[in-house]
Amino acid sequence: MSSKEKRMKPHEPTIAPGLEMDELKEKASKEEIERGDSTSVTNLILDRTPED
């Protein structure tokens, strides 16, 4: 497999070892926001009925 093929190969998203999902939901402190050490997060919830 060429290096280009390796770069193009789709991969599963990963989370750093030891990082739990609950930690990802933690809100940034005012200090972190002021330093620019935070990330804006948008949650998308898909609500379907059984007929969908």
PyMOL CGO cylinders between C-alpha atoms (Angstrom):
from pymol import cmd
from pymol.cgo import CYLINDER

trace = [
    CYLINDER, 0.00, 0.00, 0.00, 1.43, 3.36, -1.02, 0.3, 1, 1, 1, 1, 1, 1,
    CYLINDER, 1.43, 3.36, -1.02, 1.74, 6.28, 1.39, 0.3, 1, 1, 1, 1, 1, 1,
    CYLINDER, 1.74, 6.28, 1.39, -1.03, 8.10, -0.51, 0.3, 1, 1, 1, 1, 1, 1,
    CYLINDER, -1.03, 8.10, -0.51, -3.35, 5.10, -0.08, 0.3, 1, 1, 1, 1, 1, 1,
    CYLINDER, -3.35, 5.10, -0.08, -2.58, 5.04, 3.65, 0.3, 1, 1, 1, 1, 1, 1,
    CYLINDER, -2.58, 5.04, 3.65, -3.51, 8.73, 3.95, 0.3, 1, 1, 1, 1, 1, 1,
    CYLINDER, -3.51, 8.73, 3.95, -6.72, 8.22, 1.98, 0.3, 1, 1, 1, 1, 1, 1,
    CYLINDER, -6.72, 8.22, 1.98, -7.78, 5.15, 3.99, 0.3, 1, 1, 1, 1, 1, 1,
    CYLINDER, -7.78, 5.15, 3.99, -10.80, 5.99, 6.17, 0.3, 1, 1, 1, 1, 1, 1,
    CYLINDER, -10.80, 5.99, 6.17, -10.30, 5.49, 9.88, 0.3, 1, 1, 1, 1, 1, 1,
    CYLINDER, -10.30, 5.49, 9.88, -12.46, 5.36, 12.97, 0.3, 1, 1, 1, 1, 1, 1,
    CYLINDER, -12.46, 5.36, 12.97, -12.39, 8.41, 15.25, 0.3, 1, 1, 1, 1, 1, 1,
    CYLINDER, -12.39, 8.41, 15.25, -10.44, 7.78, 18.42, 0.3, 1, 1, 1, 1, 1, 1,
    CYLINDER, -10.44, 7.78, 18.42, -10.25, 9.26, 21.89, 0.3, 1, 1, 1, 1, 1, 1,
    CYLINDER, -10.25, 9.26, 21.89, -7.03, 9.52, 23.85, 0.3, 1, 1, 1, 1, 1, 1,
    CYLINDER, -7.03, 9.52, 23.85, -6.53, 6.62, 26.30, 0.3, 1, 1, 1, 1, 1, 1,
    CYLINDER, -6.53, 6.62, 26.30, -7.93, 7.41, 29.73, 0.3, 1, 1, 1, 1, 1, 1,
    CYLINDER, -7.93, 7.41, 29.73, -10.31, 10.08, 28.45, 0.3, 1, 1, 1, 1, 1, 1,
    CYLINDER, -10.31, 10.08, 28.45, -13.92, 9.26, 29.29, 0.3, 1, 1, 1, 1, 1, 1,
    CYLINDER, -13.92, 9.26, 29.29, -16.94, 10.62, 27.44, 0.3, 1, 1, 1, 1, 1, 1,
    CYLINDER, -16.94, 10.62, 27.44, -18.15, 12.42, 30.59, 0.3, 1, 1, 1, 1, 1, 1,
    CYLINDER, -18.15, 12.42, 30.59, -14.94, 14.46, 30.55, 0.3, 1, 1, 1, 1, 1, 1,
    CYLINDER, -14.94, 14.46, 30.55, -15.76, 15.64, 27.04, 0.3, 1, 1, 1, 1, 1, 1,
    CYLINDER, -15.76, 15.64, 27.04, -19.04, 17.14, 28.30, 0.3, 1, 1, 1, 1, 1, 1,
    CYLINDER, -19.04, 17.14, 28.30, -17.32, 19.23, 30.98, 0.3, 1, 1, 1, 1, 1, 1,
    CYLINDER, -17.32, 19.23, 30.98, -17.85, 22.98, 30.52, 0.3, 1, 1, 1, 1, 1, 1,
    CYLINDER, -17.85, 22.98, 30.52, -14.83, 25.24, 30.11, 0.3, 1, 1, 1, 1, 1, 1,
    CYLINDER, -14.83, 25.24, 30.11, -13.99, 27.65, 32.91, 0.3, 1, 1, 1, 1, 1, 1,
    CYLINDER, -13.99, 27.65, 32.91, -14.01, 31.42, 32.31, 0.3, 1, 1, 1, 1, 1, 1,
    CYLINDER, -14.01, 31.42, 32.31, -10.20, 31.37, 32.40, 0.3, 1, 1, 1, 1, 1, 1,
    CYLINDER, -10.20, 31.37, 32.40, -10.03, 28.65, 29.74, 0.3, 1, 1, 1, 1, 1, 1,
    CYLINDER, -10.03, 28.65, 29.74, -12.45, 30.57, 27.52, 0.3, 1, 1, 1, 1, 1, 1,
    CYLINDER, -12.45, 30.57, 27.52, -10.49, 33.82, 27.94, 0.3, 1, 1, 1, 1, 1, 1,
    CYLINDER, -10.49, 33.82, 27.94, -7.23, 32.00, 27.02, 0.3, 1, 1, 1, 1, 1, 1,
    CYLINDER, -7.23, 32.00, 27.02, -8.91, 30.49, 23.98, 0.3, 1, 1, 1, 1, 1, 1,
    CYLINDER, -8.91, 30.49, 23.98, -8.35, 27.04, 25.47, 0.3, 1, 1, 1, 1, 1, 1,
    CYLINDER, -8.35, 27.04, 25.47, -11.84, 25.72, 24.76, 0.3, 1, 1, 1, 1, 1, 1,
    CYLINDER, -11.84, 25.72, 24.76, -13.88, 24.31, 21.91, 0.3, 1, 1, 1, 1, 1, 1,
    CYLINDER, -13.88, 24.31, 21.91, -17.43, 25.17, 20.94, 0.3, 1, 1, 1, 1, 1, 1,
    CYLINDER, -17.43, 25.17, 20.94, -19.62, 22.06, 20.84, 0.3, 1, 1, 1, 1, 1, 1,
    CYLINDER, -19.62, 22.06, 20.84, -22.96, 21.51, 19.10, 0.3, 1, 1, 1, 1, 1, 1,
    CYLINDER, -22.96, 21.51, 19.10, -25.09, 18.47, 19.93, 0.3, 1, 1, 1, 1, 1, 1,
    CYLINDER, -25.09, 18.47, 19.93, -27.36, 17.07, 17.25, 0.3, 1, 1, 1, 1, 1, 1,
    CYLINDER, -27.36, 17.07, 17.25, -30.19, 14.86, 18.45, 0.3, 1, 1, 1, 1, 1, 1,
    CYLINDER, -30.19, 14.86, 18.45, -32.13, 12.98, 15.79, 0.3, 1, 1, 1, 1, 1, 1,
    CYLINDER, -32.13, 12.98, 15.79, -35.66, 12.21, 16.97, 0.3, 1, 1, 1, 1, 1, 1,
    CYLINDER, -35.66, 12.21, 16.97, -37.43, 9.67, 14.81, 0.3, 1, 1, 1, 1, 1, 1,
    CYLINDER, -37.43, 9.67, 14.81, -40.81, 8.05, 15.03, 0.3, 1, 1, 1, 1, 1, 1,
    CYLINDER, -40.81, 8.05, 15.03, -41.16, 4.30, 14.33, 0.3, 1, 1, 1, 1, 1, 1,
    CYLINDER, -41.16, 4.30, 14.33, -42.63, 5.12, 10.89, 0.3, 1, 1, 1, 1, 1, 1,
    CYLINDER, -42.63, 5.12, 10.89, -39.45, 6.93, 9.76, 0.3, 1, 1, 1, 1, 1, 1,
]
cmd.load_cgo(trace, "trace")
